[in-house]
């Protein structure tokens, strides 16, 4: 897991280093009363991507723990499954709210 995080941070750092010059350029299209818009605006895209990745990781960890618990104690599988569905719905709800906030910005 630590090696995965190291490579993920390296990838994010490389992407930020490569995209920084593109974001620093002046816009070609002017909007409104002389206000310039950046050439590439990826803030909402980054936010939406992070929300989706976070929700996916959360649900995958939840499912892993629930399935392991069901395998260890099959007699309580129905209770675990019900709890898992409720928590997964909460995670999806938070992800949808996060996506809406990213799209509003």
Buried (B, 14 or more C-beta within 10 A) or exposed (E): EEEEEEEEEEEEEEEEEEEEEEEEEEEEEEEEEEEEEEEEEBEBEBBBEEBBEBBEEBBEEBEEEBBEBBEEEEEEBEEBBEBBEEBBEEBEEBBEEBBEEBEEE
